[in-house]
Amino acid sequence: MLNAFLPALFLGASAVAGNPASAELAYTQAELSTHSGSAAVYQRVLAAAERVCADENRHSTMAATATRICVADTVARTVNEIAAPQLDQIHAARSVSPDGREAVVLAASGS
């Protein structure tokens, strides 16, 4: 079993003390080898990021916005760290920018 460490952005009061909120996430390579397993891992990453970021930003004057930004960043970094193709695809399909707009990839076609 492998563990991914989910670091939160250093936004909260605990970061000032040098102890940012974090969570551990367990997953297996077998889970990441299937779409349904990767989707389950993605949901756990997202849920853990939401918990960590909500806790980290609970005293922020703009807690909801800071939490959304933190979640987006934490999920992206964690998915990148795990480096599993199916998980990357799921993340790309579900990614939403911190301001709530869907992410769009633009590509120019050559003639």
C-alpha positions, 0 to 999 in steps of 0.5 A: 500500500502506498501513501500520499501526503496531502499538504495544505497551502500555508494559509492558516494560523497553524502554518505560522507556527510551522505546522500546516494541516495535512492528511495521509491518503492510502491507495494501492497500485492495483486501484490505480490500474482501473478507471473505477479504482482511480476514480475512487482514489480521486474522490478520497484525494478530493475529500481529504483536500476539502477537510485539510483546506477547510481546517487550514482556512477556518479563520480566514476572512475569505474562508470559502474562497481560500478553501476553494483555491487550496483544494484545487492546488492540493488536489492538483499537486497530489495527483501530480505526485501520484503520477498515474495516467488514469488518475491524471485523466480523471483530474483533467476531466473534473478540474474546475478553476478556483473561481468556479469556472470550468477549465478549458484546454485550448489548442491551435490546429496547424494547417 
